[in-house]
Amino acid sequence: MDDLSRIAVLADDEILPEPSKTLTALLRYRPGRIVAVIDRATAGRDAATVAGFPGELGIPVVPDVPAALAAHRPDAVLLADEPVGAALAPYWREQVRLALEAGVHVVNGMHFLISADPDLAAVARRTGAVVHDLRKAPEDKYFTPFDADGRPVVHLRAHRPGSRTVLAVGTDCSSGKMTTMLELERALRDGGTDAAFLATGQVGMMISGGGVAVDGLLADFLNSTVEDAVFRATEAHDVVLVEGQGALNHPRYSAVTLGLLHGTRPDAMVLCHDLRRTALGLLPQVALPSLRRAIEINEEAARWADPEGAPKVVGLSVVTAGLGDDEARAALRRLTGETGLPATDVLRYGVGELLPAVRAGLVGSAT
């Protein structure tokens, strides 16, 4: 997937009134690979302007897949849909079919697997188009013989001495975990540290070109698959920044979050929080814990698997959108006072406050 360089993003009905997380992330971190965005309602405008970015990116919005194919010659159509369920809407299905009929690859992050749909899969086979179903379970690994290398069981392998593994955790879904890790990766690399972002969700995989979608794994193999991915990353890089998913206090997604925490076995955690929220985004009847309580929850859960060497939360990544500069800075100071931890809004003020804690204990090099 990482070799795809001319991507048309299918985002129909996913831009207004608020752009999808997938589209926003791709425009922010991989604009050089996007040749067009597809949306009937905003066709003819610049994608960045429609999505609320401060300036234009020169990425046009076109009405449909045929228009993207004719004017921009994409090598892939990427689906920026984020349904809670697994269905593919009829219009989107038709657009996917048109892409496959043209021999154009399709990148799909939904639970709906295009490769498992007999009709769409047959079109792909006929034209040679490749379907990248990012949430497709690695069943070949599940059924590896138990005497073979890479069998899907937890090994509790120690990470490379001197390396540093950091996991993003959160008080809710969509609280900035992926963004925090990507911004830390960029800052560490700019400062000369060999850092790598490890994607654990479909959007992060679309940005980085690799990783594993943990919510597409069978529960029995989640921890071990994450453990293997993190172990391999620490062999190759000095700092591994693992994208977090969900929240331990979220009734819908806590299982994925816990498996990711125990599979990663991080050296440190960064807690992500959106100041605009007092309750869970998808379950407004469930109040968010205080940041102190959220820290306790994550550190205690880490101790269940590693009583002696469990990681600590070492910093706070806080979304301050909607606050003026003075209010935002005051809120960050208040949270630091309450928790004793450095706090920043990584998009607004950068990750400088977090870097000393993230680098702490870093020794040696993977090269």
Helices and strands as residue ranges (DSSP letters): E 7-10, H 21-29, G 31-33, E 34-38, H 47-50, E 61-62, H 65-72, E 76-79, H 90-101, E 105-108, G 114-116, H 118-127, E 131-133, H 139-142, E 164-170, H 177-190, E 195-198, H 202-208, G 214-216, H 219-236, E 239-242, H 254-264, E 268-274, H 291-305, E 312-319, H 325-339, E 343-344, H 346-349, H 355-359
